[in-house]
Amino acid sequence: MLRLAVDDLYHGVTSLKLARYAGILFAIAVVGGVFKYLMRLGVIGISRHIEYDLRNDLFAHLQTLPVQYYQATPTGDLMSRATNDLSAVRMMVGPGFMYLVNTVTVAVISIACMIAISPRLTFYSLLPLPLVSLTAWIFGERIHRRFERIQAQFAVLSARVQESLSGVRVIRAFAREAEEIEAFRDLNREYLERSERLIRVWGIFYPLLAFLSGLAALLALDLGGREVVRGHISLGQFVAFTVYLAMLNWPVVALGWVISLFQRGMASFRRLVEILDVVPAIASPPRPVRPEAWPRAPLEAWPVAHPRPIRGAIEFRDLTFTYPGADRPALRGISLAIAPGQSVALVGRTGSGKTTLLSLLPRLFDPPPRTVFVDGVDVRDFDLGALRAALAVVPQETFLFSATVAENIAYGRRLTDLDGGAADASPEAVERAATIARFTPDVRGFPDGFRTMVGERGITLSGGQRQRAAIARALLRDAPILLLDDCLSSVDTHTEDAILKGLAGEMRRRTTLLVSHRVSTVREADLIVVLDDGRIVERGTHASLLALDGRYAELHRQQRLEEELEAS
């Protein structure tokens, strides 16, 4: 249109001609703007949906990875990949793809129109293009390497922040604030230096592209002017040619940005794929045993028993277990049969294997085949979700979510809803579970009762309150097997006695495995098992083990002496 306008106006300028060509060019601009809007809406909108799906897939995959993966991978690194890297991938598949298509389309059509005007002029004007391609290839590789280093350092920085915030109490207790600030400053300085090294590459890359583009314009101006003077092309054609060449300026400049987006996006995508390619070491077998979801009795009617597909019989058969990478077994030749509804206590010195034995039942770590059974079925043959739904666990390290007291207690009840229906427990059931755990008096003293926010990791609660909230959460889950891993270590003896009395009725309704260092906690158990160095060295009731006068009796005498010394 510019070519026609210039050639026409060259022969005579009138108001009508100016109005007509101005109207046509305005209409072209409006149509172009509409399609650019639709392009951005479509492509960038799609990139947001891709980011949404990828983030969901990543989080879902993280939920399937075993405990040992998180023990070996810093949380800050995972957070960096789930935020920064996901954003870089979105930029690649959204704006990056959009500008790539736009750049290629404009370049191809512009060059074709330029050739139609003057092949010779086009050839000389595009001579700098191979240098553009070479520059993009050389600098693109450097951008990719340096961006990977930046992302790796950002992951280290995020891990440090996460660790410092989680351990803020320890930092303040040891007055290490200054050292933590200095360590963070060093990591942040390294991040800055790596970012500056990338900026220096960009700082050379873009001006170099602009210079090569300007060189092409200079050649076109010189050679094209001569072509017009000689009468080989019209003035309108020369104007059209220079506009087409100017239209190539943006693709040349955008090419650098697009290459940067793709290099950064591919670097980030590889970091995400590293996680997505991790095959869960612990998963359901190809043909798992799937017990049906048991019918739940109204919790207000406790302790009314109701039938369950999983009865709660547990058996360990000559179990020897070694942690991955460990030199010696944590458990050796463990053989133990537990009847449904039986309460079994595990005692022993620190490191004797008590917690390890409990962690094999929900397959937090995988036991050897044919060594751990529930209702006569190897735990490795169960559907993993169904197996864990049959267990209510109070771990040694209590974890509460940043939610209300009621939501934390009701958390396990939602997880056991295998049929997909609503499973939120009633406020009465939540309060009853808290009452059994002797947590209700504390909750009534909170500002908003059961609606009180407990803070991240339950930071607003004491250690004993967190343990009682965890016990209430496990009770409300109403599973046939209850695992209590040293869950009364942070409460006083008086509170412990009250909790044990409340638990007595619940323990009769389900199979219970109780780990404790206190003899007072386990004395009422149906069976007490003493572990030492990963082996069962004694088993029996409280009375029979005292009569045996072995390690359990020694532990009992030692604790009684400690209580007498404290009392005096």
Residue, then its C-alpha position, 0 to 999 in steps of 0.5 A: m500500500l505504501r508503494l502504491a501511495v508513494d507512486d500515486l502521490y508522486h504524480g500529483v497530491t490531492s486531498l482525496k488521495l491522502a484521505r483514501y490512503a490514510g483510511i486504508l492504512f488506518a484500516i490495516a492497522v486496526v485489523g492488525g491490532v485485532f489479530k494481534y490481540l487474538m493471537r496474544l489472548g490465544v497463545i498466552g492463555i494456552s501457556r497459562h493452561i499449560e503452566y496450570d497442568l504442569r504445576n498440577d502434574l508436578f505436585a501430584h508426582l511429588q506426592t508419590l515420591p518416597v520419604q527418602y527422596y525428600q531426605a536427599t533433596p533440599t526443600g528449597d531446591l524443589m520450591s525453586r523448580a516449582t516456581n521459577d522454573l515453571s515460570a520460565v517454561r511458561m514464558m517459553v511455550g507462551p511468549g517465546f512460541m508466539y514471537l517465534v511464529n511471528t518472527v518467522t512469518v514476518a521474515v518469510i513474507s517480508i523477504a519474499c516481497m523484497i525479492a519481488i521488488s529487486p532480487r539483487l538489492t535483497f541479496y546485498s541487504l541480507l548479507p549480514l543475516p548469516l552473521v546474525s545466525l552465527t551470533a545467535w548460536i554462539f550467544g544462545e549456548r552461553i546464555h543457556r549455560r549461565f542461566e542454568r547456573i543462576q537457577a542452581q544458585f537460586a535453588v541453593l539460596s531458597a533452600r537456605v532461606q527455608e532452612s533458616l526460617s524453619g529453624v529460627r528458634v534454634i538460630r535465636a537460642f544460639a544467637r547465630e543471627a549475624e552468622e546466618i545473615e552473613a551466610f545468606r549474604d555470601l549466597n546472595r552475592e554469588y547469585l548476583e555475580r552469576s546474574e551479572r555474568l548473564i547480563r554481560v552476555w545479553g549486554i553484548f548480544y542485543p547491541l550486536l544484533a542491532f548493529l548487524s540490522g543497521l548494517a543491512a539498512l545502510l546497504a539497502l539505503d546506498l544500493g537502493g538509492r542508486e537503483v532509483v536513480r538509474g530507474h531500475i525501481s520506482l520510488g514507491q518500490f524503494v520505499a516499500f523495500t525499506v519498510y520491508l527491511a525495517m519490518l525485519n528489524w523487529p524479527v532480528v531483535a526479537l530473535g535474540w529474546v526468543i532464543s533467550l526464552f527458549q534457552r532459559g525455558m529448556a534449562s528449566f524444563r530439564r530441571l522439572v523433567e529431572i523430578l518427573d522422571v524419578v520413578p517412585a521406589i514405593a508404589s502399588p503393584p500391577r494387580p494390587v489387593r484393594p479392600e473396600a472402604w469400610p462403613r464408618a459408624p457415627l463417631e458420636a456413637w463411640p465406642v460402638a464397633h463396626p465391621r471392617p474389611i481389614r481386621g488388623a492382624i499384623e505379622f512380621r516373619d523373619l524380618t531383616f531390614t537395612y536402610p538404603g546405603a546403610d552398612r548394617p541392618a536396622l532390624r534383624g530376624i524380627s518375628l512377631a504375630i499380633a492378633p486383631g485388637q491386640s495392643v503391643a508395646l515396643v520398648g528399647r534403647t534409642g536406635s534399637g529399631k522401634t520406629t523403623l519397625l512401625s515405618l515398614l507397615p505403611r511402607l514409608f520404607d519398603p520391607p523385603p518381600r514376604t516379611v510384613f503382613v496385614d491380615g495375612v496379605d503381604v503389605r507390598d501386595f496391597d494398593l498403597g492408598a488402601l493400605r495407608a487408609a487402614l492405618a492411623v499414625v501418630p509420628q515421633e515428630t509431630f507435624l501440624f498444618s497452618a490451619t485451625v485446630a479443628e481442621n488439623i484434627a479432622y485432616g485424617r478423616r478426609l484422607t480415609d474417604l476412599d469412595g470419593g464422597a464427603a468425609d468431613a467429621s462433625p464438630e462433635a466428633v472432632e471435640r470427642a477425639a480431642t477429649i479422649a486425647r485430653f486436648t479439649p481443656d487446652v483448646r477451650g483456653f484458646p482465643d477462638g477455641f477449635r477455630t484457632m489458627v495453630g500457625e505454620r508447623g503448629i508453632t503457636l502450640s507447645g510440644g505436648q499440645r501438638q502431640r495431643a492434637a496428633i493423637a486426636r487426629a489419629l483417633l478421628r481417622d477411626a482406622p483398624i490399626l493405630l500406630l503410636d510412635d513415642c507420642l507422649s514424650s512431651v507430656d507430663t506423667h499426670t497428663e500421660d495417665a489421663i490420655l492412656k485411660g482415654l485411649a484404653g477403650e479405643m485401643r480395644r477396638r483396634t490393633t495398636l502398636l505403641v512405641s515408648h521409652r517410659v515403662s509407665t506408658v506400656r505397662e497395660a499393653d497386652l504384649i510388651v516387646v523389648l528390642d535391642d540392636g534391631r533384635i527382639v530380646e524379650r517379650g511378655t506382659h509387664a508382670s512376666l518381664l519384671a519376673l524375668d529380671g532382664r533388660y525390661a526389669e532393668l529399665h523399670r528400675q532405672q526409671r523408678l530411680e529417676e522418678e524418686l530422685e525428681a520427687s526428692 
